[in-house]
Amino acid sequence: MWGSIPNTVAVLRRIERFSAWLAVPTIDQRRAFAQRHVEWGRELIARHRQYVEELKESGRDTEAAEQFLLVLERTQKVFERDLADLERWQ
């Protein structure tokens, strides 16, 4: 049915490459995905800032929460740069 093993492997690799090619998103799809990341990131940062404030108000230690907030903010900058790069393609 499939022929020799080496031939079968070659055919399966071609199918795999073709499938990967079909899954490549368009620039508009990538832009929409990046926009969602930016929006979600902004919401998450706003909620986490509120959480840090609540910890401060209750007199609890905020060091770990503040460090995590810094990570979120750095990640957000990456998402925003990615979106800006994609928007230049228009």
PyMOL commands that place a pseudoatom at each C-alpha (Angstrom):
pseudoatom trace, name=CA, resn=MET, resi=1, chain=A, elem=C, hetatm=0, pos=[0.000, 0.000, 0.000]
pseudoatom trace, name=CA, resn=TRP, resi=2, chain=A, elem=C, hetatm=0, pos=[2.569, 2.623, 1.090]
pseudoatom trace, name=CA, resn=GLY, resi=3, chain=A, elem=C, hetatm=0, pos=[5.542, 1.112, -0.697]
pseudoatom trace, name=CA, resn=SER, resi=4, chain=A, elem=C, hetatm=0, pos=[8.936, 1.075, 0.889]
pseudoatom trace, name=CA, resn=ILE, resi=5, chain=A, elem=C, hetatm=0, pos=[9.571, 2.478, 4.366]
pseudoatom trace, name=CA, resn=PRO, resi=6, chain=A, elem=C, hetatm=0, pos=[11.933, 5.263, 3.153]
pseudoatom trace, name=CA, resn=ASN, resi=7, chain=A, elem=C, hetatm=0, pos=[9.345, 6.328, 0.568]
pseudoatom trace, name=CA, resn=THR, resi=8, chain=A, elem=C, hetatm=0, pos=[6.600, 6.307, 3.213]
pseudoatom trace, name=CA, resn=VAL, resi=9, chain=A, elem=C, hetatm=0, pos=[8.701, 8.477, 5.513]
pseudoatom trace, name=CA, resn=ALA, resi=10, chain=A, elem=C, hetatm=0, pos=[9.364, 10.926, 2.673]
pseudoatom trace, name=CA, resn=VAL, resi=11, chain=A, elem=C, hetatm=0, pos=[5.654, 11.180, 1.876]
pseudoatom trace, name=CA, resn=LEU, resi=12, chain=A, elem=C, hetatm=0, pos=[4.760, 11.702, 5.523]
pseudoatom trace, name=CA, resn=ARG, resi=13, chain=A, elem=C, hetatm=0, pos=[7.393, 14.461, 5.813]
pseudoatom trace, name=CA, resn=ARG, resi=14, chain=A, elem=C, hetatm=0, pos=[5.959, 16.213, 2.737]
pseudoatom trace, name=CA, resn=ILE, resi=15, chain=A, elem=C, hetatm=0, pos=[2.473, 16.038, 4.235]
pseudoatom trace, name=CA, resn=GLU, resi=16, chain=A, elem=C, hetatm=0, pos=[3.790, 17.420, 7.519]
pseudoatom trace, name=CA, resn=ARG, resi=17, chain=A, elem=C, hetatm=0, pos=[5.526, 20.347, 5.772]
pseudoatom trace, name=CA, resn=PHE, resi=18, chain=A, elem=C, hetatm=0, pos=[2.440, 21.111, 3.703]
pseudoatom trace, name=CA, resn=SER, resi=19, chain=A, elem=C, hetatm=0, pos=[0.227, 21.034, 6.806]
pseudoatom trace, name=CA, resn=ALA, resi=20, chain=A, elem=C, hetatm=0, pos=[2.581, 23.437, 8.575]
pseudoatom trace, name=CA, resn=TRP, resi=21, chain=A, elem=C, hetatm=0, pos=[2.485, 25.746, 5.553]
pseudoatom trace, name=CA, resn=LEU, resi=22, chain=A, elem=C, hetatm=0, pos=[-1.324, 25.810, 5.660]
pseudoatom trace, name=CA, resn=ALA, resi=23, chain=A, elem=C, hetatm=0, pos=[-1.251, 26.763, 9.343]
pseudoatom trace, name=CA, resn=VAL, resi=24, chain=A, elem=C, hetatm=0, pos=[0.868, 29.906, 8.789]
pseudoatom trace, name=CA, resn=PRO, resi=25, chain=A, elem=C, hetatm=0, pos=[-1.286, 32.858, 9.872]
pseudoatom trace, name=CA, resn=THR, resi=26, chain=A, elem=C, hetatm=0, pos=[-1.753, 35.874, 7.664]
pseudoatom trace, name=CA, resn=ILE, resi=27, chain=A, elem=C, hetatm=0, pos=[-0.402, 39.250, 8.757]
pseudoatom trace, name=CA, resn=ASP, resi=28, chain=A, elem=C, hetatm=0, pos=[-3.955, 40.303, 9.680]
pseudoatom trace, name=CA, resn=GLN, resi=29, chain=A, elem=C, hetatm=0, pos=[-4.387, 37.201, 11.831]
pseudoatom trace, name=CA, resn=ARG, resi=30, chain=A, elem=C, hetatm=0, pos=[-1.050, 37.825, 13.542]
pseudoatom trace, name=CA, resn=ARG, resi=31, chain=A, elem=C, hetatm=0, pos=[-2.004, 41.478, 14.120]
pseudoatom trace, name=CA, resn=ALA, resi=32, chain=A, elem=C, hetatm=0, pos=[-5.360, 40.478, 15.650]
pseudoatom trace, name=CA, resn=PHE, resi=33, chain=A, elem=C, hetatm=0, pos=[-3.628, 37.923, 17.883]
pseudoatom trace, name=CA, resn=ALA, resi=34, chain=A, elem=C, hetatm=0, pos=[-1.055, 40.514, 18.996]
pseudoatom trace, name=CA, resn=GLN, resi=35, chain=A, elem=C, hetatm=0, pos=[-3.830, 43.047, 19.673]
pseudoatom trace, name=CA, resn=ARG, resi=36, chain=A, elem=C, hetatm=0, pos=[-5.589, 40.525, 21.925]
pseudoatom trace, name=CA, resn=HIS, resi=37, chain=A, elem=C, hetatm=0, pos=[-2.329, 39.901, 23.789]
pseudoatom trace, name=CA, resn=VAL, resi=38, chain=A, elem=C, hetatm=0, pos=[-1.866, 43.637, 24.347]
pseudoatom trace, name=CA, resn=GLU, resi=39, chain=A, elem=C, hetatm=0, pos=[-5.449, 44.064, 25.560]
pseudoatom trace, name=CA, resn=TRP, resi=40, chain=A, elem=C, hetatm=0, pos=[-5.279, 41.037, 27.868]
pseudoatom trace, name=CA, resn=GLY, resi=41, chain=A, elem=C, hetatm=0, pos=[-1.944, 42.211, 29.211]
pseudoatom trace, name=CA, resn=ARG, resi=42, chain=A, elem=C, hetatm=0, pos=[-3.316, 45.652, 30.032]
pseudoatom trace, name=CA, resn=GLU, resi=43, chain=A, elem=C, hetatm=0, pos=[-6.263, 44.120, 31.858]
pseudoatom trace, name=CA, resn=LEU, resi=44, chain=A, elem=C, hetatm=0, pos=[-4.039, 41.730, 33.770]
pseudoatom trace, name=CA, resn=ILE, resi=45, chain=A, elem=C, hetatm=0, pos=[-1.648, 44.509, 34.795]
pseudoatom trace, name=CA, resn=ALA, resi=46, chain=A, elem=C, hetatm=0, pos=[-4.523, 46.700, 35.970]
pseudoatom trace, name=CA, resn=ARG, resi=47, chain=A, elem=C, hetatm=0, pos=[-5.958, 43.847, 38.062]
pseudoatom trace, name=CA, resn=HIS, resi=48, chain=A, elem=C, hetatm=0, pos=[-2.548, 43.009, 39.504]
pseudoatom trace, name=CA, resn=ARG, resi=49, chain=A, elem=C, hetatm=0, pos=[-1.873, 46.652, 40.416]
pseudoatom trace, name=CA, resn=GLN, resi=50, chain=A, elem=C, hetatm=0, pos=[-5.193, 46.645, 42.268]
pseudoatom trace, name=CA, resn=TYR, resi=51, chain=A, elem=C, hetatm=0, pos=[-4.125, 43.463, 44.054]
pseudoatom trace, name=CA, resn=VAL, resi=52, chain=A, elem=C, hetatm=0, pos=[-0.820, 45.062, 45.119]
pseudoatom trace, name=CA, resn=GLU, resi=53, chain=A, elem=C, hetatm=0, pos=[-2.744, 48.060, 46.464]
pseudoatom trace, name=CA, resn=GLU, resi=54, chain=A, elem=C, hetatm=0, pos=[-5.060, 45.775, 48.421]
pseudoatom trace, name=CA, resn=LEU, resi=55, chain=A, elem=C, hetatm=0, pos=[-2.050, 44.011, 49.932]
pseudoatom trace, name=CA, resn=LYS, resi=56, chain=A, elem=C, hetatm=0, pos=[-0.533, 47.358, 50.936]
pseudoatom trace, name=CA, resn=GLU, resi=57, chain=A, elem=C, hetatm=0, pos=[-3.798, 48.562, 52.464]
pseudoatom trace, name=CA, resn=SER, resi=58, chain=A, elem=C, hetatm=0, pos=[-4.048, 45.403, 54.552]
pseudoatom trace, name=CA, resn=GLY, resi=59, chain=A, elem=C, hetatm=0, pos=[-0.449, 45.787, 55.739]
pseudoatom trace, name=CA, resn=ARG, resi=60, chain=A, elem=C, hetatm=0, pos=[0.784, 42.609, 54.056]
pseudoatom trace, name=CA, resn=ASP, resi=61, chain=A, elem=C, hetatm=0, pos=[4.117, 42.012, 52.345]
pseudoatom trace, name=CA, resn=THR, resi=62, chain=A, elem=C, hetatm=0, pos=[3.995, 43.130, 48.708]
pseudoatom trace, name=CA, resn=GLU, resi=63, chain=A, elem=C, hetatm=0, pos=[7.523, 42.290, 47.558]
pseudoatom trace, name=CA, resn=ALA, resi=64, chain=A, elem=C, hetatm=0, pos=[6.642, 39.155, 45.574]
pseudoatom trace, name=CA, resn=ALA, resi=65, chain=A, elem=C, hetatm=0, pos=[3.526, 40.760, 44.086]
pseudoatom trace, name=CA, resn=GLU, resi=66, chain=A, elem=C, hetatm=0, pos=[5.506, 43.846, 43.061]
pseudoatom trace, name=CA, resn=GLN, resi=67, chain=A, elem=C, hetatm=0, pos=[8.230, 41.695, 41.471]
pseudoatom trace, name=CA, resn=PHE, resi=68, chain=A, elem=C, hetatm=0, pos=[5.585, 39.807, 39.528]
pseudoatom trace, name=CA, resn=LEU, resi=69, chain=A, elem=C, hetatm=0, pos=[4.073, 43.115, 38.422]
pseudoatom trace, name=CA, resn=LEU, resi=70, chain=A, elem=C, hetatm=0, pos=[7.468, 44.092, 37.003]
pseudoatom trace, name=CA, resn=VAL, resi=71, chain=A, elem=C, hetatm=0, pos=[7.560, 40.836, 35.032]
pseudoatom trace, name=CA, resn=LEU, resi=72, chain=A, elem=C, hetatm=0, pos=[4.076, 41.507, 33.679]
pseudoatom trace, name=CA, resn=GLU, resi=73, chain=A, elem=C, hetatm=0, pos=[5.047, 45.038, 32.662]
pseudoatom trace, name=CA, resn=ARG, resi=74, chain=A, elem=C, hetatm=0, pos=[8.204, 43.867, 30.883]
pseudoatom trace, name=CA, resn=THR, resi=75, chain=A, elem=C, hetatm=0, pos=[6.231, 41.199, 29.061]
pseudoatom trace, name=CA, resn=GLN, resi=76, chain=A, elem=C, hetatm=0, pos=[3.641, 43.792, 28.095]
pseudoatom trace, name=CA, resn=LYS, resi=77, chain=A, elem=C, hetatm=0, pos=[6.357, 45.916, 26.484]
pseudoatom trace, name=CA, resn=VAL, resi=78, chain=A, elem=C, hetatm=0, pos=[7.337, 42.936, 24.337]
pseudoatom trace, name=CA, resn=PHE, resi=79, chain=A, elem=C, hetatm=0, pos=[3.710, 42.419, 23.266]
pseudoatom trace, name=CA, resn=GLU, resi=80, chain=A, elem=C, hetatm=0, pos=[3.314, 46.102, 22.452]
pseudoatom trace, name=CA, resn=ARG, resi=81, chain=A, elem=C, hetatm=0, pos=[6.550, 46.171, 20.425]
pseudoatom trace, name=CA, resn=ASP, resi=82, chain=A, elem=C, hetatm=0, pos=[5.389, 43.104, 18.501]
pseudoatom trace, name=CA, resn=LEU, resi=83, chain=A, elem=C, hetatm=0, pos=[2.058, 44.778, 17.748]
pseudoatom trace, name=CA, resn=ALA, resi=84, chain=A, elem=C, hetatm=0, pos=[3.788, 47.992, 16.644]
pseudoatom trace, name=CA, resn=ASP, resi=85, chain=A, elem=C, hetatm=0, pos=[6.010, 45.997, 14.293]
pseudoatom trace, name=CA, resn=LEU, resi=86, chain=A, elem=C, hetatm=0, pos=[3.002, 44.236, 12.800]
pseudoatom trace, name=CA, resn=GLU, resi=87, chain=A, elem=C, hetatm=0, pos=[1.126, 47.503, 12.353]
pseudoatom trace, name=CA, resn=ARG, resi=88, chain=A, elem=C, hetatm=0, pos=[4.017, 48.862, 10.278]
pseudoatom trace, name=CA, resn=TRP, resi=89, chain=A, elem=C, hetatm=0, pos=[3.267, 46.162, 7.696]
pseudoatom trace, name=CA, resn=GLN, resi=90, chain=A, elem=C, hetatm=0, pos=[-0.035, 47.817, 6.719]
for i in range(1, 90): cmd.bond("trace and resi %d" % i, "trace and resi %d" % (i + 1))
show_as sticks, trace
zoom trace
